[in-house]
Amino acid sequence: MSDSLTAAASKQERLAAYNANIAAADADPTLSPETGKTMDKVTLIRFGVGFLVFGLLWMSGLAIVSAVLLTKHLQNITGSNDVEGLVGVINSCTAIASLVSNLMFVIYCIQRRFQSVENMGFVSDNRCNSNVSGLIGLVIS
């Protein structure tokens, strides 16, 4: 029984610390909402380099798969060495699918952001819906 009481107290303490960090981050935008502390330059540079290296490795891996493995697989399927047209069609289809999925994600994020602003009481009229429609039209065009 004491373990469950300790866990509940620990949960309440963590929730109180979390709420304090959120309040501190609301008061000072330079603070992290997660920890309530500022991020030093070394950590910021470390994360930036990590994201850059990860992105480059991810892109290089996909480029290798597209250039080598996909080409070899298509050659085995078709039986000919002329597969540049098929690779181009596949690249075009994946580009279109990526654009559509990113557009859907952006629209969803914009709508959720405006809904959260409306729910907080900052927007009292119907400007939000027209702004979302305008941003969607801007993204589509």
Buried (B, 14 or more C-beta within 10 A) or exposed (E): EEEEEEEEEEEEEEEEEBEEBBEBBEEEEEBEEEEBEEEEEEEEEEEEEEEEEEEEEEEEEEEEEBEEEBBEEBBEEEEEEEBEEBBEEBEEEEEEEEEEEEEEEEBEEBBEEBEEEBEEEEBEEEEBEEBBEEBBEEEEE
